Amino acid sequence: MAGLVFVPLNGDTLRTWATTGVLAGNVRGYAVTPTMADAFGFTDTTDEDAEHTALCIASLAALLAGGVRLVGVADTDHLNDPADAEFGSVSVSDVPFTRVTALFAGAEPATVEGVAGMALATAWEREDLQELLSRGDLLWHGAGEWPVLTDGTRA
């Protein structure tokens, strides 16, 4: 399966990806898979709302893993079988940075207590995190703007 993958990141991972030119190894990302689209009530895997939902899922996964909402969007030739079908979790291997179509970052740092290491499904159900996802803007950045996102400043 080919398509867009939304990769949860932190500043260090983004810096490494941009400077080495490849996101090495098997990395978890989120994509609009048929199962994910069905679980969220979308009839088409190319629906913009479905892609936005995958972006929100990836931003929440980034927050849970590293305390920041930072997501890289890449166009891939192959997405491996989903690990968590409902949320569209996929693994991708050795993604070149040249395939990054956009970067998204929280408009402001999100401080949410008690979420580090929480399971995605549990976090998705939390009212305060749903509020953050619905009201906390993610700002679009081009791939060339990666340095702004790795040094703690916002454009």
KEFI-996237 format. One record per residue (C-alpha): residue number from 0; x, y, z; chain. Coordinates in nm, 4 decimals, padded with zeros to 6 digits. Layout:
BEGIN
   seq          X          Y          Z   mol
   NUM          X          Y          Z     A
...
% end
This chain:
BEGIN
   seq          X          Y          Z   mol
     0    00.0000    00.0000    00.0000     A
     1    00.1356    00.3463   -00.0910     A
     2    00.0297    00.6881    00.0318     A
     3    00.0840    00.9526    00.2945     A
     4    00.2250    00.8551    00.6298     A
     5    00.2076    01.0836    00.9327     A
     6    00.5151    01.0225    01.1485     A
     7    00.5191    01.1329    01.5157     A
     8    00.8492    01.3068    01.5879     A
     9    01.0517    01.4932    01.8456     A
    10    01.3153    01.7556    01.7725     A
    11    01.6064    01.5127    01.7824     A
    12    01.4422    01.2638    01.5465     A
    13    01.3495    01.5393    01.3025     A
    14    01.7051    01.6783    01.3110     A
    15    01.8524    01.3336    01.2451     A
    16    01.6067    01.2664    00.9619     A
    17    01.6817    01.5991    00.7928     A
    18    02.0597    01.5905    00.8343     A
    19    02.1188    01.2245    00.7442     A
    20    01.8569    01.2284    00.4695     A
    21    01.6780    00.9145    00.5858     A
    22    01.4563    00.8055    00.8704     A
    23    01.6388    00.4778    00.9227     A
    24    01.4911    00.1467    01.0304     A
    25    01.1287    00.0551    01.0897     A
    26    00.9340    00.3510    01.2204     A
    27    00.5730    00.3695    01.3323     A
    28    00.3535    00.6158    01.1512     A
    29   -00.0170    00.6639    01.0917     A
    30   -00.2005    00.6457    00.7614     A
    31   -00.5538    00.6430    00.6306     A
    32   -00.5902    00.2702    00.5882     A
    33   -00.9232    00.1140    00.4883     A
    34   -00.9710   -00.0153    00.8441     A
    35   -00.8908    00.3268    00.9970     A
    36   -01.1282    00.5020    00.7547     A
    37   -01.4041    00.2560    00.8429     A
    38   -01.3406    00.2878    01.2185     A
    39   -01.3764    00.6658    01.1998     A
    40   -01.6709    00.6624    00.9582     A
    41   -01.4962    00.7824    00.6414     A
    42   -01.6073    00.6306    00.3120     A
    43   -01.2919    00.7185    00.1171     A
    44   -00.9269    00.6753    00.2162     A
    45   -00.8366    00.9914    00.0212     A
    46   -01.0829    01.2089    00.2142     A
    47   -00.9200    01.5280    00.3519     A
    48   -01.1020    01.4839    00.6819     A
    49   -00.9606    01.1320    00.7108     A
    50   -00.6092    01.2670    00.6493     A
    51   -00.6680    01.5354    00.9129     A
    52   -00.7746    01.2650    01.1586     A
    53   -00.4554    01.0670    01.0842     A
    54   -00.2571    01.3882    01.1450     A
    55   -00.4326    01.4358    01.4807     A
    56   -00.3638    01.0744    01.5776     A
    57    00.0060    01.1151    01.4919     A
    58    00.0262    01.4437    01.6838     A
    59   -00.1238    01.2738    01.9894     A
    60    00.1226    00.9844    01.9545     A
    61    00.4077    01.2389    01.9406     A
    62    00.2763    01.4111    02.2532     A
    63    00.2536    01.0796    02.4394     A
    64    00.6062    00.9815    02.3389     A
    65    00.7902    01.3086    02.3787     A
    66    00.5717    01.5848    02.5122     A
    67    00.5467    01.7793    02.1839     A
    68    00.3078    01.7653    01.8921     A
    69    00.5427    01.7364    01.5959     A
    70    00.4566    01.5359    01.2843     A
    71    00.6332    01.4730    00.9556     A
    72    00.4201    01.3904    00.6537     A
    73    00.5856    01.1807    00.3856     A
    74    00.4689    01.0295    00.0610     A
    75    00.5743    00.6656    00.0672     A
    76    00.5823    00.3868   -00.1853     A
    77    00.5081    00.1193    00.0702     A
    78    00.3292    00.1103    00.4027     A
    79    00.3691   -00.2140    00.5940     A
    80    00.0724   -00.3933    00.7440     A
    81   -00.0941   -00.1962    01.0211     A
    82   -00.0082   -00.2840    01.3787     A
    83   -00.3117   -00.1038    01.5254     A
    84   -00.5648   -00.1091    01.2459     A
    85   -00.8277    00.1119    01.4101     A
    86   -00.5869    00.4056    01.4435     A
    87   -00.4144    00.3398    01.1107     A
    88   -00.0805    00.2517    01.2678     A
    89    00.1686    00.1373    01.0052     A
    90    00.5414    00.0841    00.9900     A
    91    00.7616    00.2403    00.7270     A
    92    01.1231    00.1640    00.6518     A
    93    01.4093    00.3944    00.5597     A
    94    01.2003    00.6941    00.4497     A
    95    01.4092    00.9536    00.2615     A
    96    01.3721    01.3117    00.3865     A
    97    01.3192    01.4143    00.0243     A
    98    00.9770    01.2441    00.0485     A
    99    00.8618    01.4818    00.3266     A
   100    00.5750    01.6933    00.1965     A
   101    00.5063    01.8888    00.5157     A
   102    00.5867    01.9248    00.8826     A
   103    00.3258    02.0109    01.1446     A
   104    00.3940    02.1441    01.4920     A
   105    00.1768    02.2587    01.7777     A
   106    00.1237    02.6341    01.7704     A
   107    00.2306    02.6379    02.1320     A
   108    00.3861    02.3825    02.3632     A
   109    00.1265    02.1510    02.5134     A
   110    00.1665    02.0638    02.8766     A
   111   -00.0560    01.7754    02.9719     A
   112    00.0016    01.5959    03.2993     A
   113    00.0218    01.2197    03.3228     A
   114    00.0271    01.1258    02.9541     A
   115    00.3853    01.0097    02.9047     A
   116    00.3775    00.6499    02.7899     A
   117   -00.0037    00.6296    02.7943     A
   118   -00.1638    00.3974    02.5385     A
   119   -00.2959    00.5814    02.2345     A
   120   -00.6463    00.4342    02.2671     A
   121   -00.6665    00.5478    02.6305     A
   122   -00.5370    00.8960    02.5493     A
   123   -00.7767    00.9303    02.2559     A
   124   -01.0693    00.8924    02.4977     A
   125   -00.9488    01.1626    02.7403     A
   126   -01.1608    01.4747    02.7251     A
   127   -00.8698    01.7148    02.7872     A
   128   -00.6710    01.5613    02.5006     A
   129   -00.9679    01.5727    02.2639     A
   130   -01.0020    01.9401    02.3566     A
   131   -00.6345    01.9946    02.2751     A
   132   -00.6723    01.8190    01.9395     A
   133   -00.9822    02.0169    01.8462     A
   134   -00.8618    02.3601    01.9595     A
   135   -00.4838    02.3352    01.9603     A
   136   -00.3724    02.4442    01.6176     A
   137   -00.1025    02.2589    01.4299     A
   138    00.1030    02.4917    01.2136     A
   139    00.2118    02.3845    00.8653     A
   140    00.5819    02.4089    00.7780     A
   141    00.7667    02.3170    00.4626     A
   142    01.0340    02.0489    00.4881     A
   143    01.3074    02.3132    00.4586     A
   144    01.1867    02.4781    00.7793     A
   145    01.2955    02.1840    00.9951     A
   146    01.5659    02.3861    01.1828     A
   147    01.2956    02.6136    01.3273     A
   148    01.1220    02.3096    01.4744     A
   149    01.4281    02.1525    01.6308     A
   150    01.5642    02.4475    01.8270     A
   151    01.2562    02.5261    02.0316     A
   152    01.1442    02.8351    01.8389     A
   153    00.8390    02.8748    01.6189     A
   154    00.8161    03.0624    01.2902     A
% end
